[in-house]
Amino acid sequence: MSDLLLRNCTLKGAASPVDILIADGRIAAIEAQLQAPNAEIIDCQGNLVTPPFVESHIHLDSVLAAGDPHFNQSGTLFEGIQIWGERKKTLTKADVQSRALEALKMMAAQGVLYVRTHVDVTEPSLVALDALLELQDQVKDWTTVQICAFPQDGIYSRPENIGLLEEALKRGAQVVGGIPHYELTREDGVASIHHIFDLAERYDRLIDVHCDEVDDEQSRFLEVIVAEAIKHGNGERVAASHTTAFGSYNDSYAYKLLGFLRRTNINFIANPLINITLQGRMDSYPKRRGLTRIKELWQNGINVSVGQDCIYDPWYIFGTGSMITVAYMTVHVSQMTGLPEIDACFDMITANGARSLHVQDYDLKVGNPANVVVLPVKDAFSALRFQVAPSHVISRGKLIVQNKAATSEISVG
Ligand SMILES: [Zn+2]
């Protein structure tokens, strides 16, 4: 592998452009006017160069499976779960791996090189989990996949589910998941969170819970996660995904909760594309947005990253793999249209995602693995404004993607 020299790179927040030298798969130097006579040169033209995008929340076992056996006509979370319940009976390893691989390539083409996937572990053969564990190893030379064992139907809804969740950790899932608001009772939901924290401690795993993904203002499992994180002192290893009910809590309760949250360092992962479409379905008007309080969490210094959640699956029929689209949607639905707020939304698909996923060696820093994305614009705002794809994606020091700018010929006026 020959050395690469990226000339004239603008790093986010830096005053003047630099060159980046890549050798042996790592960043060897970052300085102005580097000399490297034998290196292959990429002229970045003063454009924005960033670490890769981070997909904090997706379900690779169900990607690209929309319409099979039928499409979700009501658009609700619950019809999605019911359709998936039928589809998952027909899963095979090859089926999961081919769809997941296609999605990972779609994402890599758009600069996404870190992915946390949830995988349904309430299907008794655990075939999807085995398929993704194998795939994770097959793709590790060009993308990093982290697997969360996700009990889609609930831990206590069937007696065998509790054992399946633990078995998934034994087989190698790196993150423990849950879905307390979908357990049969509130008591089961609370118990499920205690169980998740216990498993995470015993198996030394991260935690990422689908939490309060409903419009019900009485769905209050986030406070249970907060209490557990305070007791265990492990908040930075914990993520609360969705938390859409937080958008429906009364302000007095939300304010109290924000105070507790500041003590825990837990990470929030919002999924604006999917939740703006799934939630509020039972409302007439005014119709709620069904999104967690992204702006307020950010204002309180709490780590928020965002995910795509779905690509063409039983819950959501769109999705291209682009995290730029997710950040763009975050700006809109969270009303984060001030320039510092737009900048923060860009962080939610880069640095904040790396923090949520506990990615080591993420930054563009000498000695770190050379995972680098070149965007065809000068700054983060322009990346969202024009919703660009990267011009170059470098993974482990190797150029793996080049996207040519689309051009239009217009003959009017
Ligand atoms: Zn999800």
Residues whose N, C-alpha, C, O or C-beta is under 5 A from the ligand:
A	BS01	ZN	D309
